[in-house]
Amino acid sequence: MISQHRLLLLILMTIVATGCQQKEKEDLSEFVAQTSRMKAKEIEPLPNIKPVEPFAYNAQEFAEPFNKENLKPRQVVSARSGTGPDTNRRREPLENYPLDSLLMVGTLFREDEQRVIIKTPEGAVQTAVVGNYLGQNYGKIISIEENEIVVNEQVLNSAGTWVGRDASIKVDQ
């Protein structure tokens, strides 16, 4: 009796599987027929490629980039009228920013002390006095007025000498 049940179950599973398989094949046959009826698009031909002219690189006339002489740091020549900036001193926080990115917010005047309030690009506020450094060109504050500070920067000119130039920052309104 058990073997009859098994045989009957096997026959039933075969019929169900054949029915499912037939349906899947119908979908596939319909898709293949529909695809073959579609007209294929024409593919544009590839454009003509112009041949590249070879370039001969001749570097014998240039200095060798890895020569030991080229890897040594160059000495900065001082200006005739004075020396360059003191590069051995400790840098101040406002020297991390270009001068044009710093904003003068206001001034503080006490009896014998004048302070300027400066805002950095990140929004931090710092105070400085005459003699403090700011900007990336060794700028030193030489005067503080109510609406403006004057900074003397040290820059290298084309001859390799240090030259002082005055710049100013006015109150940001």
Z-matrix of the N, CA and C atoms (Angstrom, degrees):
N
C 1 1.441
C 2 1.537 1 111.03
N 3 1.308 2 115.70 1 -38.18
C 4 1.453 3 119.21 2 179.64
C 5 1.507 4 109.72 3 -66.64
N 6 1.325 5 117.86 4 -38.75
C 7 1.454 6 119.12 5 -179.47
C 8 1.516 7 111.20 6 -69.23
N 9 1.323 8 119.10 7 -29.31
C 10 1.466 9 121.24 8 175.98
C 11 1.529 10 109.96 9 -68.06
N 12 1.324 11 116.01 10 -39.32
C 13 1.482 12 119.75 11 177.84
C 14 1.521 13 110.44 12 -64.32
N 15 1.310 14 114.50 13 -40.42
C 16 1.471 15 118.18 14 179.52
C 17 1.517 16 111.19 15 -65.84
N 18 1.306 17 115.98 16 -42.14
C 19 1.463 18 120.53 17 179.13
C 20 1.511 19 110.59 18 -63.66
N 21 1.313 20 116.68 19 -42.84
C 22 1.460 21 121.30 20 179.17
C 23 1.537 22 110.65 21 -64.87
N 24 1.327 23 116.37 22 -40.64
C 25 1.463 24 121.12 23 178.70
C 26 1.525 25 110.58 24 -65.43
N 27 1.311 26 118.02 25 -40.23
C 28 1.451 27 122.63 26 178.90
C 29 1.524 28 110.88 27 -64.41
N 30 1.291 29 118.15 28 -41.72
C 31 1.474 30 122.32 29 178.78
C 32 1.523 31 110.25 30 -65.55
N 33 1.323 32 116.54 31 -42.28
C 34 1.460 33 120.71 32 179.86
C 35 1.529 34 111.07 33 -64.15
N 36 1.330 35 118.11 34 -41.97
C 37 1.470 36 121.78 35 179.15
C 38 1.531 37 110.79 36 -65.03
N 39 1.311 38 117.19 37 -37.70
C 40 1.461 39 121.32 38 179.00
C 41 1.524 40 110.75 39 -64.87
N 42 1.297 41 117.82 40 -40.53
C 43 1.471 42 121.72 41 179.42
C 44 1.532 43 110.09 42 -66.18
N 45 1.335 44 116.87 43 -43.70
C 46 1.470 45 120.43 44 -179.82
C 47 1.521 46 110.05 45 -64.79
N 48 1.330 47 118.19 46 -43.93
C 49 1.462 48 121.71 47 -179.26
C 50 1.526 49 111.01 48 -64.74
N 51 1.307 50 117.48 49 -38.17
C 52 1.466 51 120.97 50 179.22
C 53 1.523 52 110.54 51 -66.89
N 54 1.301 53 117.08 52 -37.39
C 55 1.468 54 120.58 53 178.51
C 56 1.516 55 111.56 54 -66.22
N 57 1.328 56 117.92 55 -41.89
C 58 1.468 57 121.55 56 178.52
C 59 1.518 58 110.54 57 -66.61
N 60 1.321 59 114.89 58 -40.34
C 61 1.458 60 119.23 59 -178.45
C 62 1.520 61 110.23 60 -65.72
N 63 1.293 62 117.48 61 -38.13
C 64 1.460 63 121.32 62 179.75
C 65 1.523 64 110.60 63 -63.72
N 66 1.339 65 118.10 64 -40.95
C 67 1.466 66 121.83 65 -179.55
C 68 1.526 67 110.25 66 -65.42
N 69 1.344 68 118.24 67 -42.78
C 70 1.461 69 121.16 68 178.70
C 71 1.517 70 111.06 69 -61.97
N 72 1.299 71 117.34 70 -38.70
C 73 1.458 72 121.43 71 179.97
C 74 1.523 73 111.31 72 -68.43
N 75 1.330 74 117.67 73 -32.79
C 76 1.468 75 120.34 74 178.03
C 77 1.524 76 110.34 75 -64.81
N 78 1.337 77 116.94 76 -43.64
C 79 1.462 78 120.92 77 178.50
C 80 1.522 79 110.74 78 -61.89
N 81 1.327 80 115.85 79 -41.91
C 82 1.455 81 120.50 80 -179.46
C 83 1.523 82 110.84 81 -66.84
N 84 1.305 83 117.23 82 -42.53
C 85 1.474 84 120.97 83 179.14
C 86 1.524 85 110.60 84 -63.37
N 87 1.335 86 116.80 85 -41.18
C 88 1.466 87 120.46 86 179.05
C 89 1.527 88 111.02 87 -64.47
N 90 1.337 89 117.91 88 -41.87
C 91 1.467 90 121.60 89 179.04
C 92 1.531 91 110.83 90 -63.34
N 93 1.323 92 117.85 91 -43.62
C 94 1.470 93 121.63 92 179.97
C 95 1.523 94 110.05 93 -64.06
N 96 1.298 95 117.91 94 -41.52
C 97 1.470 96 121.20 95 179.79
C 98 1.521 97 110.92 96 -66.00
N 99 1.335 98 117.01 97 -42.03
C 100 1.465 99 121.22 98 179.83
C 101 1.527 100 111.34 99 -66.33
N 102 1.318 101 117.09 100 -40.17
C 103 1.459 102 121.23 101 179.51
C 104 1.520 103 111.15 102 -66.95
N 105 1.300 104 117.61 103 -39.70
C 106 1.467 105 119.78 104 -179.16
C 107 1.526 106 111.90 105 -69.71
N 108 1.335 107 119.46 106 -24.50
C 109 1.468 108 122.07 107 177.19
C 110 1.521 109 112.09 108 -74.56
N 111 1.346 110 117.26 109 -23.74
C 112 1.465 111 120.38 110 -178.60
C 113 1.521 112 109.41 111 -71.17
N 114 1.337 113 114.90 112 143.25
C 115 1.457 114 120.35 113 179.28
C 116 1.536 115 108.22 114 -85.56
N 117 1.313 116 115.50 115 131.78
C 118 1.464 117 120.46 116 -179.79
C 119 1.520 118 109.57 117 -73.77
N 120 1.331 119 116.11 118 139.41
C 121 1.460 120 120.63 119 178.02
C 122 1.515 121 109.22 120 -77.51
N 123 1.324 122 114.05 121 146.11
C 124 1.454 123 118.21 122 178.13
C 125 1.525 124 109.61 123 -78.71
N 126 1.309 125 115.23 124 140.06
C 127 1.455 126 120.88 125 -179.88
C 128 1.517 127 108.30 126 -94.72
N 129 1.337 128 114.94 127 130.85
C 130 1.462 129 119.21 128 179.64
C 131 1.519 130 109.49 129 -67.97
N 132 1.333 131 116.37 130 143.02
C 133 1.464 132 117.85 131 178.97
C 134 1.532 133 110.25 132 -69.82
N 135 1.314 134 115.46 133 153.64
C 136 1.457 135 120.54 134 179.16
C 137 1.517 136 110.26 135 -66.67
N 138 1.330 137 117.90 136 145.03
C 139 1.469 138 119.46 137 178.18
C 140 1.535 139 110.43 138 -69.71
N 141 1.315 140 114.44 139 155.35
C 142 1.459 141 119.01 140 177.48
C 143 1.526 142 109.16 141 -70.63
N 144 1.296 143 115.74 142 132.55
C 145 1.463 144 121.00 143 -179.38
C 146 1.524 145 107.74 144 -99.59
N 147 1.336 146 113.58 145 125.38
C 148 1.456 147 118.50 146 178.97
C 149 1.525 148 108.83 147 -76.89
N 150 1.300 149 116.92 148 137.89
C 151 1.467 150 117.94 149 178.71
C 152 1.530 151 110.39 150 -69.42
N 153 1.312 152 115.70 151 143.12
C 154 1.454 153 122.03 152 -178.87
C 155 1.522 154 108.55 153 -86.06
N 156 1.329 155 114.51 154 131.82
C 157 1.454 156 118.64 155 177.93
C 158 1.521 157 108.70 156 -75.57
N 159 1.326 158 117.49 157 131.49
C 160 1.468 159 118.95 158 179.79
C 161 1.521 160 111.43 159 -67.63
N 162 1.342 161 115.18 160 146.22
C 163 1.452 162 121.55 161 179.93
C 164 1.518 163 108.27 162 -117.89
N 165 1.293 164 115.82 163 124.25
C 166 1.461 165 120.10 164 178.72
C 167 1.520 166 108.31 165 -92.22
N 168 1.322 167 116.69 166 118.54
C 169 1.458 168 121.68 167 179.68
C 170 1.518 169 108.01 168 -92.43
N 171 1.329 170 114.93 169 119.79
C 172 1.448 171 120.51 170 -178.57
C 173 1.522 172 107.92 171 -120.02
N 174 1.321 173 117.04 172 103.78
C 175 1.463 174 120.97 173 -174.75
C 176 1.519 175 113.37 174 -102.99
N 177 1.309 176 118.53 175 11.30
C 178 1.459 177 119.52 176 -178.35
C 179 1.522 178 111.96 177 -66.06
N 180 1.317 179 118.00 178 -25.44
C 181 1.460 180 120.43 179 -177.60
C 182 1.527 181 113.17 180 -81.59
N 183 1.323 182 118.05 181 -10.63
C 184 1.456 183 121.95 182 -178.91
C 185 1.531 184 110.46 183 -97.95
N 186 1.335 185 115.09 184 160.69
C 187 1.464 186 119.92 185 177.91
C 188 1.522 187 109.44 186 -71.37
N 189 1.307 188 115.71 187 146.00
C 190 1.455 189 120.27 188 178.83
C 191 1.529 190 108.84 189 -72.83
N 192 1.338 191 118.84 190 123.92
C 193 1.470 192 120.10 191 -173.88
C 194 1.520 193 113.69 192 -68.35
N 195 1.336 194 118.92 193 -24.02
C 196 1.456 195 120.53 194 -175.79
C 197 1.527 196 112.72 195 -104.79
N 198 1.312 197 116.42 196 17.67
C 199 1.450 198 120.99 197 175.70
C 200 1.528 199 108.47 198 -66.80
N 201 1.334 200 118.19 199 141.36
C 202 1.465 201 121.20 200 -177.52
C 203 1.527 202 112.01 201 -59.88
N 204 1.305 203 117.81 202 -32.13
C 205 1.462 204 120.80 203 179.34
C 206 1.525 205 111.72 204 -66.28
N 207 1.329 206 117.33 205 -32.89
C 208 1.462 207 120.87 206 -179.96
C 209 1.523 208 112.33 207 -77.52
N 210 1.312 209 117.39 208 -18.05
C 211 1.460 210 120.57 209 -178.62
C 212 1.521 211 113.19 210 -88.71
N 213 1.316 212 118.28 211 -10.50
C 214 1.461 213 121.30 212 178.82
C 215 1.525 214 109.43 213 -76.60
N 216 1.338 215 118.32 214 141.71
C 217 1.466 216 118.97 215 176.31
C 218 1.520 217 110.43 216 -66.91
N 219 1.308 218 115.32 217 141.48
C 220 1.466 219 120.16 218 -179.65
C 221 1.519 220 110.22 219 -80.76
N 222 1.313 221 115.73 220 145.33
C 223 1.452 222 121.37 221 177.38
C 224 1.517 223 109.25 222 -81.82
N 225 1.320 224 116.24 223 136.42
C 226 1.454 225 121.03 224 178.30
C 227 1.524 226 108.33 225 -87.55
N 228 1.305 227 115.69 226 129.79
C 229 1.461 228 120.85 227 -179.56
C 230 1.522 229 108.81 228 -85.80
N 231 1.305 230 118.02 229 135.01
C 232 1.467 231 122.06 230 178.88
C 233 1.517 232 110.22 231 -79.66
N 234 1.333 233 114.78 232 154.88
C 235 1.463 234 119.73 233 177.10
C 236 1.526 235 109.56 234 -71.27
N 237 1.305 236 116.88 235 153.61
C 238 1.472 237 121.38 236 -179.60
C 239 1.532 238 111.27 237 -63.89
N 240 1.335 239 116.22 238 -35.81
C 241 1.460 240 119.35 239 -175.11
C 242 1.526 241 112.70 240 -79.23
N 243 1.313 242 118.58 241 -12.67
C 244 1.459 243 120.07 242 -179.71
C 245 1.513 244 110.06 243 -179.94
N 246 1.305 245 116.03 244 -173.58
C 247 1.455 246 120.27 245 -178.72
C 248 1.515 247 110.14 246 -93.81
N 249 1.313 248 115.49 247 167.69
C 250 1.456 249 121.05 248 178.27
C 251 1.515 250 110.64 249 -79.51
N 252 1.320 251 116.75 250 -171.53
C 253 1.469 252 120.10 251 -178.68
C 254 1.522 253 111.11 252 -69.62
N 255 1.309 254 115.43 253 156.63
C 256 1.458 255 121.64 254 178.31
C 257 1.531 256 107.78 255 -80.45
N 258 1.321 257 115.88 256 103.68
C 259 1.463 258 119.76 257 -177.74
C 260 1.525 259 112.21 258 -85.71
N 261 1.324 260 118.21 259 -6.41
C 262 1.461 261 121.65 260 -179.73
C 263 1.529 262 112.88 261 -90.56
N 264 1.317 263 118.30 262 -8.97
C 265 1.461 264 120.37 263 -178.50
C 266 1.535 265 109.40 264 -78.02
N 267 1.322 266 115.39 265 160.38
C 268 1.462 267 120.99 266 177.64
C 269 1.531 268 108.97 267 -72.44
N 270 1.328 269 116.25 268 130.28
C 271 1.464 270 120.52 269 -179.72
C 272 1.525 271 110.09 270 -72.98
N 273 1.325 272 115.16 271 145.48
C 274 1.456 273 120.78 272 179.90
C 275 1.532 274 109.54 273 -93.77
N 276 1.342 275 118.08 274 157.79
C 277 1.467 276 120.87 275 -174.81
C 278 1.531 277 114.32 276 -57.85
N 279 1.323 278 118.27 277 -35.93
C 280 1.471 279 120.18 278 -177.36
C 281 1.526 280 112.64 279 -75.24
N 282 1.323 281 118.50 280 -4.66
C 283 1.459 282 121.30 281 177.00
C 284 1.525 283 111.98 282 -82.52
N 285 1.311 284 117.73 283 -3.88
C 286 1.463 285 121.25 284 178.23
C 287 1.523 286 112.29 285 -81.72
N 288 1.308 287 118.32 286 -6.74
C 289 1.466 288 121.99 287 -174.33
C 290 1.529 289 110.30 288 -118.81
N 291 1.336 290 117.03 289 145.71
C 292 1.465 291 118.88 290 172.01
C 293 1.534 292 109.33 291 -63.09
N 294 1.314 293 116.52 292 148.36
C 295 1.467 294 121.16 293 -176.41
C 296 1.524 295 111.76 294 -59.68
N 297 1.337 296 117.18 295 -37.50
C 298 1.464 297 119.30 296 -177.48
C 299 1.531 298 113.04 297 -74.54
N 300 1.333 299 118.54 298 -8.62
C 301 1.460 300 119.52 299 177.58
C 302 1.533 301 112.21 300 -93.85
N 303 1.326 302 117.36 301 -8.04
C 304 1.464 303 121.36 302 178.97
C 305 1.525 304 110.08 303 -89.56
N 306 1.316 305 116.65 304 139.91
C 307 1.466 306 122.00 305 -179.71
C 308 1.524 307 109.95 306 -116.37
N 309 1.329 308 115.64 307 134.20
C 310 1.465 309 120.67 308 174.23
C 311 1.516 310 107.38 309 -84.95
N 312 1.334 311 115.78 310 120.96
C 313 1.460 312 120.70 311 -176.99
C 314 1.519 313 110.56 312 -95.63
N 315 1.328 314 117.34 313 -35.67
C 316 1.462 315 119.93 314 -179.17
C 317 1.519 316 110.41 315 178.34
N 318 1.336 317 114.54 316 -173.17
C 319 1.464 318 120.53 317 -179.59
C 320 1.522 319 109.17 318 -133.08
N 321 1.322 320 114.22 319 156.56
C 322 1.462 321 121.20 320 174.79
C 323 1.520 322 107.01 321 -124.83
N 324 1.343 323 117.03 322 124.25
C 325 1.459 324 120.99 323 179.19
C 326 1.520 325 108.48 324 -117.04
N 327 1.326 326 115.32 325 123.26
C 328 1.463 327 121.54 326 171.62
C 329 1.511 328 106.89 327 -113.24
N 330 1.293 329 117.76 328 -171.10
C 331 1.462 330 121.70 329 -176.01
C 332 1.524 331 112.64 330 -49.57
N 333 1.314 332 117.52 331 -60.25
C 334 1.459 333 119.26 332 -177.69
C 335 1.529 334 112.05 333 -124.47
N 336 1.313 335 116.90 334 15.45
C 337 1.467 336 120.36 335 -177.68
C 338 1.524 337 110.50 336 -126.69
N 339 1.321 338 114.95 337 134.42
C 340 1.462 339 121.34 338 176.09
C 341 1.527 340 107.98 339 -118.40
N 342 1.311 341 117.08 340 130.36
C 343 1.469 342 122.32 341 178.09
C 344 1.522 343 108.71 342 -126.71
N 345 1.319 344 113.82 343 147.87
C 346 1.454 345 120.12 344 175.82
C 347 1.531 346 107.49 345 -113.41
N 348 1.323 347 115.88 346 142.98
C 349 1.462 348 121.66 347 178.23
C 350 1.530 349 106.90 348 -103.16
N 351 1.322 350 116.27 349 121.78
C 352 1.464 351 121.98 350 -175.37
C 353 1.522 352 109.36 351 -121.42
N 354 1.334 353 115.61 352 135.94
C 355 1.464 354 121.87 353 179.72
C 356 1.527 355 108.80 354 -105.64
N 357 1.345 356 117.47 355 130.07
C 358 1.466 357 123.01 356 179.69
C 359 1.535 358 109.90 357 -84.56
N 360 1.322 359 118.35 358 167.39
C 361 1.477 360 120.16 359 178.91
C 362 1.528 361 113.19 360 -60.39
N 363 1.344 362 117.98 361 -26.81
C 364 1.464 363 119.80 362 178.33
C 365 1.520 364 112.57 363 -79.15
N 366 1.334 365 117.58 364 -8.70
C 367 1.449 366 121.42 365 179.89
C 368 1.520 367 113.62 366 99.33
N 369 1.329 368 118.29 367 -0.78
C 370 1.466 369 121.10 368 177.43
C 371 1.530 370 109.11 369 -73.55
N 372 1.317 371 116.63 370 149.81
C 373 1.456 372 121.99 371 -179.07
C 374 1.527 373 108.92 372 -112.92
N 375 1.333 374 116.81 373 132.38
C 376 1.464 375 123.31 374 179.59
C 377 1.521 376 108.11 375 -127.90
N 378 1.322 377 116.22 376 152.51
C 379 1.457 378 120.09 377 171.95
C 380 1.513 379 108.52 378 -110.55
N 381 1.334 380 116.01 379 151.97
C 382 1.463 381 121.32 380 179.48
C 383 1.523 382 108.79 381 -144.85
N 384 1.322 383 115.17 382 157.85
C 385 1.464 384 121.84 383 177.99
C 386 1.522 385 108.32 384 -123.17
N 387 1.334 386 115.91 385 172.18
C 388 1.460 387 120.31 386 176.07
C 389 1.529 388 108.17 387 -59.29
N 390 1.326 389 116.20 388 131.69
C 391 1.451 390 121.52 389 -178.28
C 392 1.515 391 113.79 390 103.13
N 393 1.357 392 117.48 391 -16.06
C 394 1.465 393 120.31 392 175.59
C 395 1.533 394 109.84 393 -74.35
N 396 1.317 395 115.11 394 156.51
C 397 1.469 396 121.35 395 -179.90
C 398 1.521 397 110.06 396 -104.23
N 399 1.335 398 115.46 397 146.07
C 400 1.448 399 121.07 398 174.61
C 401 1.525 400 109.49 399 -155.24
N 402 1.318 401 116.46 400 158.46
C 403 1.463 402 121.53 401 -177.59
C 404 1.516 403 110.59 402 84.07
N 405 1.308 404 116.44 403 167.64
C 406 1.459 405 121.18 404 -175.18
C 407 1.527 406 113.71 405 -93.47
N 408 1.326 407 117.51 406 2.24
C 409 1.464 408 121.18 407 179.41
C 410 1.531 409 111.59 408 -111.80
N 411 1.315 410 116.32 409 40.50
C 412 1.471 411 121.77 410 178.22
C 413 1.531 412 111.62 411 54.59
N 414 1.323 413 116.79 412 40.06
C 415 1.456 414 121.30 413 -178.97
C 416 1.517 415 112.13 414 -72.90
N 417 1.336 416 116.37 415 132.87
C 418 1.462 417 122.26 416 -179.38
C 419 1.525 418 108.19 417 -120.70
N 420 1.323 419 116.56 418 130.94
C 421 1.470 420 120.60 419 179.69
C 422 1.524 421 108.23 420 -69.91
N 423 1.362 422 115.38 421 123.11
C 424 1.463 423 118.31 422 179.37
C 425 1.520 424 112.45 423 -108.64
N 426 1.336 425 118.06 424 -19.76
C 427 1.470 426 119.02 425 174.43
C 428 1.526 427 109.81 426 -156.82
N 429 1.340 428 113.92 427 149.51
C 430 1.462 429 121.47 428 177.78
C 431 1.518 430 107.43 429 -124.82
N 432 1.310 431 115.65 430 121.94
C 433 1.466 432 122.28 431 174.91
C 434 1.528 433 107.15 432 -113.37
N 435 1.320 434 116.41 433 175.84
C 436 1.456 435 120.53 434 -177.83
C 437 1.530 436 112.24 435 -63.90
N 438 1.338 437 118.08 436 -37.72
C 439 1.464 438 121.72 437 -175.76
C 440 1.527 439 114.06 438 -114.71
N 441 1.344 440 117.72 439 3.84
C 442 1.451 441 118.84 440 -173.15
C 443 1.526 442 110.55 441 -161.02
N 444 1.335 443 115.62 442 147.27
C 445 1.466 444 120.24 443 169.54
C 446 1.521 445 107.97 444 -120.02
N 447 1.320 446 116.04 445 145.98
C 448 1.464 447 121.39 446 178.80
C 449 1.520 448 107.59 447 -109.84
N 450 1.329 449 114.95 448 132.06
C 451 1.457 450 122.35 449 -176.35
C 452 1.524 451 107.91 450 -122.20
N 453 1.330 452 117.03 451 135.32
C 454 1.461 453 121.20 452 174.61
C 455 1.525 454 107.32 453 -103.06
N 456 1.340 455 115.93 454 117.01
C 457 1.455 456 121.65 455 179.93
C 458 1.522 457 110.56 456 -99.91
N 459 1.314 458 116.57 457 150.87
C 460 1.460 459 122.82 458 175.61
C 461 1.532 460 107.56 459 -111.08
N 462 1.341 461 116.10 460 118.00
C 463 1.465 462 120.79 461 -179.41
C 464 1.517 463 109.54 462 -128.81
N 465 1.319 464 115.67 463 154.79
C 466 1.458 465 120.99 464 175.89
C 467 1.518 466 108.99 465 -85.45
N 468 1.342 467 116.92 466 133.11
C 469 1.460 468 118.80 467 175.45
C 470 1.523 469 108.81 468 -91.17
N 471 1.316 470 117.94 469 -176.86
C 472 1.462 471 122.02 470 -175.76
C 473 1.520 472 112.62 471 -65.84
N 474 1.331 473 117.92 472 -21.32
C 475 1.464 474 121.20 473 178.86
C 476 1.529 475 111.60 474 -85.38
N 477 1.331 476 118.21 475 -2.64
C 478 1.450 477 121.34 476 179.22
C 479 1.512 478 113.80 477 84.62
N 480 1.315 479 117.78 478 18.35
C 481 1.459 480 120.90 479 178.89
C 482 1.524 481 109.37 480 -109.47
N 483 1.325 482 116.27 481 150.61
C 484 1.459 483 121.55 482 179.56
C 485 1.522 484 109.90 483 -79.08
N 486 1.309 485 115.49 484 132.71
C 487 1.462 486 122.55 485 -179.51
C 488 1.524 487 107.86 486 -129.34
N 489 1.318 488 116.91 487 137.20
C 490 1.455 489 121.36 488 176.72
C 491 1.520 490 110.43 489 -89.29
N 492 1.314 491 116.41 490 140.18
C 493 1.464 492 120.96 491 175.19
C 494 1.519 493 108.33 492 -140.71
N 495 1.317 494 115.24 493 144.28
C 496 1.458 495 120.51 494 -178.79
C 497 1.521 496 110.34 495 -92.70
N 498 1.300 497 115.00 496 140.52
C 499 1.467 498 122.47 497 175.02
C 500 1.522 499 106.52 498 -135.90
N 501 1.311 500 115.85 499 162.57
C 502 1.469 501 118.44 500 179.54
C 503 1.515 502 110.29 501 -138.31
N 504 1.310 503 114.05 502 154.42
C 505 1.455 504 122.47 503 173.51
C 506 1.514 505 106.62 504 -123.30
N 507 1.318 506 116.24 505 125.76
C 508 1.464 507 120.34 506 -179.74
C 509 1.512 508 109.94 507 -102.65
N 510 1.312 509 115.95 508 163.06
C 511 1.456 510 121.85 509 -178.94
C 512 1.508 511 109.02 510 -61.81
N 513 1.341 512 115.97 511 132.17
C 514 1.471 513 121.99 512 178.06
C 515 1.515 514 108.16 513 -83.40
N 516 1.332 515 115.47 514 118.47
C 517 1.466 516 119.44 515 -177.29
C 518 1.496 517 111.98 516 -112.63
